[in-house]
Amino acid sequence: MNETLGYVMAFLLAATPFFEMVAVIPLGVISGLELVSVTVVAFLGNLLTVLIVVIMMTQIKAWLQKRREAKGKDVSSKRQNRAKRIWQRYGLFGLCFIGPILIGSHLAVIMGMTFGGTKKQMSIFMTGSLFLWAIVTAVATHMGVEWFF
C-alpha cells in the first residue's frame, strides 16, 4: 500500500463516526504505518469531526427533533432516560472520558451537549479525552506488536 494513501485512509477512518481512532491506530500499524505518525493522523481525524459536531450542534439538535417528531417517538424514551442517569452519575468529564470507548466520541458529544454541556466544555474535555485515548491506544498497540513479533 502506498504510504501516503495509508495515512489518508487512517485520517478518514478516524474521522468516521463510530469507527474511532482506537481501532484505526492498531490497524494502521498492522498495515505497516509508523506508530507515532498514524497516532497523530488518527487523533487529528477524530478530533476534526468531533469539533465539527460541537460547532454544528444547534443544527444537529433541530434535525434530531424533526426526526423524532416525524417518527412519532416519545421524547422520554428508555434509552434517553438511561443516558440521562449516566450523565447525572458521571457528569461531563466522565462522559467525555468513557464516551470514545463505549459509545463513540461523536455520540458522546451529542449526548453531552444535549444534557447541558457547553461548546467550550465539550471542546476542551473531548480534546483531552481523545488525546489520552490516542496515547493509551498507541502504547497498547506498541506493546501488543512487541509481544506478537
C-alpha positions, 0 to 999 in steps of 0.5 A, a space after each residue: 500500500 502506498 504510504 501516503 494513501 495509508 495515512 489518508 485512509 487512517 485520517 478518514 477512518 478516524 474521522 468516521 463516526 463510530 469507527 474511532 481512532 482506537 481501532 484505526 491506530 492498531 490497524 494502521 500499524 498492522 498495515 505497516 504505518 509508523 506508530 507515532 505518525 498514524 497516532 497523530 493522523 488518527 487523533 487529528 481525524 477524530 478530533 476534526 469531526 468531533 469539533 465539527 459536531 460541537 460547532 454544528 450542534 444547534 443544527 444537529 439538535 433541530 434535525 434530531 427533533 424533526 426526526 423524532 417528531 416525524 417518527 412519532 417517538 416519545 421524547 422520554 424514551 428508555 434509552 434517553 432516560 438511561 443516558 440521562 442517569 449516566 450523565 447525572 452519575 458521571 457528569 461531563 468529564 466522565 462522559 467525555 472520558 468513557 464516551 470514545 470507548 463505549 459509545 463513540 466520541 461523536 455520540 458522546 458529544 451529542 449526548 453531552 451537549 444535549 444534557 447541558 454541556 457547553 461548546 467550550 466544555 465539550 471542546 476542551 474535555 473531548 480534546 483531552 479525552 481523545 488525546 489520552 485515548 490516542 496515547 493509551 491506544 498507541 502504547 497498547 498497540 506498541 506493546 501488543 506488536 512487541 509481544 506478537 513479533 
